[in-house]
Amino acid sequence: MSTNFEVQILKKLHELKVKTLYRKFIVQGEVFILSADPTLLAEKLGLLSEFLDHSKSLERSERVGFWANIHERYKVEVKNLEIDNAKNIQVESGFKLLIDTSSTGKDIRKVYDLRKNSLASITWEALEAFDKTLAVSLKNTASLCEFYFDPYQDRPQVVEGEIWAINSYIDPIWKQMEVKPQIPELILRLRDHLFKDFSLEYAEKWLYKLLTGQNLHYLVLNGSLGIGKGLWATLCQNLVGFENATTSTGGFLNSNFNLAIRGKKLMFLDEEIVSKGNKHRIKKYINAKLAFEGKGLNPTGLETNFCNFIIANNNVTDLSVEGQDRRFAVMELTATPLTKVMTAQDIRKLSSMVETPNSEEIAQYGKYILERYKDFEEIPQDPPKGPTFWRLAYFSRSEWERFIIDKRNLGEVKFSALRRMAESEKVDHFPKNEIRIEDFVKNCIVDGTSLGVVLRQGKDTILRYTQEYDL
């Protein structure tokens, strides 16, 4: 259970006078936090495997007394925080630690999450708080530990000579659970209700890629309130592991900082508005390499980016897309509220199911996805575009652009006549420069087809619309 790597880290923290840290253990569905002085934990790490193995064989009522006894004998604080349905033991490689330098006369007391702050940066800050001269002299010679996040590497391991490295990724426990691959009834009903046409299979293939790699497309769930978008996103977060997922409800895309997705497999952008103003950010967030930046922190160098994204919003004006966009996989969704097809009791059961980590149903569906799509080819670089995508693209355009599109029933029209009609209908910002209109027509895709062609007849410039639309 414990490793020499972790013992070395604990000893290093003790040298830096780090007062407390905690380790998180999941034992037969119960989450325990063990908090103690680093030296004590370093000495007792070897015993923790025995403790956990023994605890695993006890009834739940007996485990409470067992851990209380551990607290008495070894002065290790044990707190039962929450219950989940895990049936195996999982040890979290990440630490949280407290650096307290008040004994030096300097009031410095900080808590760090080692998934977001490298141990190297923290140790130097601690050293400088105690003895800046020592820190400078040691900075180029001391052996330090680094935490990194990589879902596809075994952990822990050593890299670059004496630099210790521990992978903070936690594989979801359901992957080790022995259950039959199948779709539980309530998840099946949610899936078949929510997705229409090509979207059902596409959404599951996207989910398979989420569990096994990185998607190159944002999964977009744009549709009515109450149809189950949030339940599906929560299901995906559960399958990837809640500790490997995060949610933003309005601020991420308008921020210059992207540290929230470092060390994550999935971000759920819940009711975030993708506008022309912030779209440049979101397009780069699924690049294979990113420099991560947090408020008050220097940007990292280029690092591997493992994050996938689900965007859920309600209105056609909430997502700015263009006809040529290839990074948004816009799903075709139902307009029928979930309450029309499921009872309140079933919806509560479904909500509990998708919110409970490592439940049997989550394990069944996760294993179904991994088995069902194990041989499928890569998702096409250009995802399918249905009516919802083209509707979003239409409402992403300016008023004068929509005006020109709406005149398709004319078949053919002079630019001069378009301008007079625009003036008559009081269309704002209609271009006076015909070159601008011509550029728009050349690049405009409507419902998958070019808007039309521009012709010259004497002194007149004419727009001939493509006659392939469902008017």
N, C-alpha and C positions, 0 to 999 in steps of 0.2 A: 504494500500500500504506500509506504513512504519510500523515498529514494535518497541516495547520497546527495543529489543535487539540492534537494530541499533542506537537508541538514546544513549544507554549506551556506545556503542563503540565510538560514536562521542564525548561524554563527556570525555571518557578516553583519546582520542587523543588530545583533547583540553588541558587536564591537562599536557600532555607531550609537549605542545607548537608546535604541528604539525601545519604547516602554512596552507596548502591547501590539499584538496582531491577532487575527483570527483565521481559522481554517474551517471550511464548510464541508460537512459530510452529510450524505443522504443515506439513511440506514432503514431499509424496509419501509420506505415511504415517509420517514420522518427526517426533517432537516435539523441538524444539530450544529451549533456554533461553539467551537472550543476556543476560548480566549485565555492567554497566559503570557507570562514573561517569555521572550524568545529562547533564553537558555533552557528554561524548564521544558518548553516544547521540543527543543532540539534533543534533549536527553530522553524525552518520552515518546518521540515519534516512532521509535521501533516497537513500542508497546501498543500503539494505536491500532495496528493491523489486528493484533490479538483481541483488543477490546471490541473492534467492529465485527470481527468474525463471531465472537461470543454473543454479542448483542443481536446479531442476525438470527440466532437460534432461539431467542427468547420471545415470549408473548409480549404484546405491547405494554400491558400493565407491569410486567416484570422489568421491562427496559427502563422505565422511569427510576425505579429503585437502583438499578445497576449503574446508571449514569450518575445518580446522586452519590453513590459510593465512590465512583471514580473522582468526583469533585472533592470528596473528603480526603481521599488518600493521596491524590496527586495535585491538589490545589488548582485544578483546571476547571474553569467556569464552563458549564454546559447549559445551553439555552435551547429549548425546543421551540422553533419559530413557527413552523407551518407544516401542514400535512399535504403530501401528494400521493399518487398511486405507484410510485417507483417500487420495483421489486428487486432491484439490485443495488449495490453500493456504488456510489460515484464520489470521487474526491475532486474537488475543484482546485485547479492548479493556481488560480489567481489568489493573491493576498490583498487584504486591506491592512494598512499599518498606520500607527500613530507615532509621529516624531515629536518628542516633548523635550525642549531644551531649557525649560524654566529653571533647572538646577544650575545653569551656567549664568544666571542673572539676565538672560535674554528671553523675552516672552515670545517664544516661537512654538506654536502648537498646531500641527497640521495633520489632516487625515488624507491619505493618498489611496487611490484605486490603481493597483498595479497593472490593470488592463489598459489604462489610459496614460499612465506615466511610467516611463521606463525606470527600472531599478537604478540604472546608472545615474539618471538625472536626480533622482531622490537622494541617493547616497552622497552625491556631491553637495547638494543643498544642505544635508545634515552635517557633513564634514565642515563646510564653510561656517555653519552656525557655531560649531565648537572651536574650530581652529582653522582660520582661513589660510595661514601659512602652510600648515600641514596638508590642507586640501590641494593647494597649488603644487606642492612637491610630489604628491602621490598621484595626481590626476593622470599622468602619462605612464604610470608604472603599475598601479593597483589592478588586480583581477576583479572584475565585477560580473554581476549576473544581469541578464536581459530577459524580459518576457516578450514573447511574440505571439501572433495569432495566425494559425494556419490550419484550416480544417482537413488538409490532405497530407499532413505529416504526423508520424508517430511522436509521442511525447514521453518523457523529456529527452533532450539530447544535448550534446556539446558541440559548439561550433567555434571556429576561429581560435584554435589552440586552447588557452586557459579561460576563455570567456564562456561562462555557463549560460545556457539558454533553456528556458522552459516555455513550452507551448501552452497558452492559456485557453485554447479552444476546448470546449466541453461537448463531447458527442452526446446527442439526446439518448436517454436511457432506453427509450422504446426500441431502438435498433437492436438491443441485446435481449429483448423480451421474446419469449417463445409463444407466438400467436399465429393463427392462420391468416394469410393475406386475403383480405376481403373488404368490401365497403359496408360499414355499419349502416343500418337502415336510415337513421336520421341524417347522416352525412350524405347518403345517396339522394335523399329527398331534397336536401339543400342544394346539392350540386345540380340536379336535374331541373330544379325550379329556377335557379339563378341564371344559368348559362343557356344561350340559344345558339342554334346553327353550329358554325365551326368552332365557336368559343369553348364548348364543353371539353372537347379533346385537346384544344390548344392550351386551355388553362391547366389541365392535368400534365401535359408535357412540360409546360413552364414550371410546374411544381416539381416534376422529376428533376429538371435541370437545377432548380433551387437546391434540392437535396444533394446533388452530385457535382455541382459546379457553379458557374456564374452565367446568368442570362444577359444577353446583349440588348434586351428590350424591357422597358417599363411595362408591367402589367397594369392596364388602366381599367378601372371599374367605375364607369360614369353612368349613373342612372338614378332612378327615383329613390326617395327615402324609404327605409323599412323593407327593402327587398332581400337583405341578407349579405350585403357587401362587407360589412364589418365582421360578421361571423366567419365569412370565408377568409378574410385577412388574418383573423385571430387563429383560425385553424392552421394557416400556413406558418404563422409565428410559432405555434405549438410544435409543429412538425420539425421545424429547424432548431427548436430549443429556445424558450423565452429568453434565456441568458445570452443567446446569440442574435437576438432581434431587438429592435427599438421602434418607437412610434413618435411621429411629429404631428402636431395638430395645428400647425399654422406658421411656425417661425423658421423652419429649416431652410426653405428655398429663398427666403429673403435675407438670410444671414450670409456673411462672408466666410463663416467657419464651417468646416465639415468634419470636425473631430468626432461627432456623434456616430459616424458610420465606420470609424476605425475599429477593427476587431468585431465587426458584425457581419452576419450573413444576410440579414433582411431588415429593411426599413419600410414601415408602413406610413405613407404620407396620407393621413386621414383628413379629408376636407381641405387639403392644401390647394391653393390656386396656382396653377402653372400659367404665368403670364408672359407676354413678350419681353417684359423687363427682367424676369429671373430665369428665362428658359435657357440662357447660355450656361448657367450653372448646372442645371439638371442634366444637360446633354453630356457633360464630362464625368458625371458621378458614376457612370458604369464603365469607365475606362479601366483597363486591366491594371494600370499603374496610376497612383495618385500621390500627391503631396498633401498631408493632413495638417490642418491648422486649427488651433483653438484660441479662444480669447486670451490675450496676454501671453501666449506661447509662440515660440518661433516655429515656422513650418518645418515639418519633417522633410527628409529627402524623399524621393520617389519610392513608394512601397507598393506591394501587391494589394490590390483592392478586391475583396471577396463579397462586397455587398450587392444584393438584389433589391429591387424596389417594387412596391405595390402602391398605386395612386388610386384613391377612392374619393369621388366628389359627386355632387348631385345635379349641377347645372351645366348647360352646354357652354356657358361663358367661363367655366372654371378651368378649362384646359385649352391652351393655345397650341394648335397644331397646323402644319402646312401639308399640302397634298403630297409633297416629296418626303415627308418625315418617315424615317424607318426605325426609330427607336421607341415608338409608342405602339404597344400591342393593345389596341382598343377592343374590348370584349363586347359582344352583343348580349345584353341583359334583359331580363323580364321587366315589365312595368307593374306586375302584380305584387302587392305587399305580401310578405311572408305570412301574415296573420290570416290571409284568405285561403291558404293551402295547408296550414298547420295549426293545431290547437295551441292555446297558451301553455298548456302543460308540456307539449312536445317541444315548443320553442325554449322553455326553461331547461328541459333536459339537454337539448342541443347546445344551448349556451354553456351549461355546466361541462358538457363533453369537450367542447373545443377550448375551454379555458382551463381544464384540469391537465397539468403536465403528465405526460407518459401514461395516460389512461389506456386501458385495454383497447378501446375503440380507436384512439389515436395510433397505437401500435399497429392495429389491423390495417387501417387505411394507409399509413406510411409504408408498410411492407407491400400492400397492394400496388401502390404507385411504383415502388422500386422494381417489383416483379413485372407489372403490366407493361412498362415502357423501357425496360432494360435494353431492348434491341432497336429502339426507334432512332431514326436519323436525326441529325442536328436540326433545331428549329431554323427555318429559312431566315436569311439575313433580312429580308423584307417581309414583315409579318402580314397576314391577311388583313384587308381593309374592308369592313362592312359598312352598312348605312350609318352607324353611330359615328365612326371615324369621319366620314364625309360631312356629317352634320356638324361635328365639332370644327372641322376645317372651315366650313362655310361661316360659322359664327365667329371664327377667329379673325376674319377679314374685316377691313375697314368698311364704313358705310358706302363709299363710292365704289369699292370693289364688288360688294354685294349687289349694288344697283346694276352694274354691268352684267353680272351673272344672271340676275333676275330678268333680263331682257332677252334671254335665249329664245323665247317664243317668236321673236321677230325674224329669226333665221339669218338675216343680213341687215346691217345698219351702218350708216355713215357716222364717222366720229363727230362731225358737226351736229348731226341730229341727236346723238347721244348727249352732247353737251347741252343742247337746248332743252331736252327732256329733264336733265339733271337740274338745270336752273328752275324749270317749271315745278319740279317736285321738291325743290329746296334741299338737294343733297349736299351735305357739307364736304368741303375740301375736294370737290371734283377737279382733277388736274386740268390746267390750261395747256400744259405741254403734251402734245400728242405722243411724243416719244415715251413718256411715262406710261401712258395707256397701252401703247404697243408692247412695252416690256412686260407689263402685267399680263396681257393676253398670251404672250409667248410662253410664260412660265406658269400659267394658271391651270391646275388640274382639278376637275370637278367630277366627282363620282367615278374616279379612275380614268377619265378621258380628258384630253386637251380641250380647253374652252373653245378654241377656234383658231382661225388664221387671219392675218392682216393682209389686205390687198390694196393695191394702188390702181385707181381708175382716173386718169387725168390728174386734176388737182385734188381729187377726193381720196381720203383714206377710209377704207371700209373694213368692218369686222364681220367676217362670215363665221357664224357659230357652227360648231360640230353638232350634227343632228342625230345624236345617239343617246340623248338623255330621256329619262322617264319624266316628262313634264306634267 
